[in-house]
Amino acid sequence: MSSTTTNKSTNSKAAEKSLADKIETLNAQIDWFYGDDFTLADASKKYKESLGLADEIEKDLENLKNEIEIIDRDFTK
Amino acid sequence: MDDAPFSVSEFITYLNQTLEYSYPSVVLEGEVASFKVNQGKWVFFDLKDDNASLGCFLPVWDFRTELVDGMKVRLRGVPKVTQWGKFSFTVKEVIPVGQGSIKKAFDLLKERLTKEGLFDPAKKRPVDIEKIKTIGVISSTQAAGYADFIKIANERWGGLKIQVAHTGVQGLGAADQIIRALAYLNEQGAADVIAIIRGGGSADDLAVFNDEKLVRAIAASRIPVITGIGHEVDESLADLAADIKASTPSNAAQFLTRDRRAEIKNIKAKVASAKQKILSEISTLHTLNSNNIETIKRQIFSRLDSELEKVRSLKRTLERLNPDLILKQGYSIISGKLAPGSTIKIESHDVLATAIVKSISQKE
């Protein structure tokens, strides 16, 4: 089957996967604050990391585009 | 009469070839009369208007709706002369037209398919939008409903692949196109969910979504199907057969996509909760330290009080042993040798005296 892509995405599946990874990493970072390993000594550094990652995710989410493909096939026949 | 004669069979074949050439596909509209199904295989009825009537025929397996006498219908088919010389219209497709006919056909077909269990809620499959990577869309790319679906999907989320099968979404032929698109997307197997999209329209416009074959194709789809057809008040048999019925194309897009704004809000809330946790820990630590300081202060003061009490007690003891106090009680201190004739000193509370010892005797 051949197809035509009319709105090629700048952010492909890889970007989506990367976004999913980032969200997973952020969740793990946030979990640390509620875990047994939490210490106030490390909290500030961890918080800054989480804040930076959250900003990145927000930008990714705002820029993520869908890929729309019109199937090149005549369904009238 | 000099022309070479046709045989009857040859003439009928020739007539049918001429008819097929002249009228390869004819669309008629009229009212159904004398509807009957013979031997469970053949459907016969007359299509009439005020002045004329035409015998119609179709195999029962091509019959995709419910008809009763008096219904207004639109047909697509070909004219044909039978081997018995009877003129007939072979129907390829039939749909009811007009609100009354559509409603009647809808009710009858709904009743039959419900009895078959085609709309059984237990057969509905859930769709996990977190796992959706590819959405198959069946719609007309020219339709406003399609534009609404894409707009909302793009606004809400990104990173999805949307495969669009462009089909007709109203009128004769549209049902078959949608069925082919469904089959195609099922064969390809790339889509996680299939959305059948069509914006609002009249009952006639939406009648295609009550086509029996289409309804069965939706129910049989291996890939879960969501319908976003018409407006909120519209209900089609396609909606009933689908796994999920969205009220509109926009609603279908909302259902299938996560909301990036909500996700951003959620992420911000998570980070804010981490900040709150730090502040809470600091507050707890501060309270703990304050409490410890208070405890230590209390312990120090308690110890001081205790020591002070000891000092006071010793002081009281010392005071009781103070010679001045004893002298005040009337006692005196005598110093010097106690022997007859010796001089001694006597100290009382308030005077000092000198005296001479006159005599000494032992106490008994």
Interface residues (C-beta under 8 A of the other chain):
Chain A: M1 S9 N11 S12 K13 A15 E16 L19 I23 L26 N27 Q29 I30 F33 Y34 F38 L40 A43 S44 K46 Y47 S50 L51 A54 I57 E58 L61 E62 N63 L64 K65 N66 E67 I68 E69 I70 I71 R73 F75 T76
Chain B: K133 T141 I150 A153 N154 W157 G158 G159 L160 K161 I162 Q163 V164 A165 H166 T167 G168 G173 Q177 I178 R180 A181 Y184 Q188 R260 E263 I264 I267 K268 K270 V271 S273 A274 K275 K277 I278 E281 I282 L285
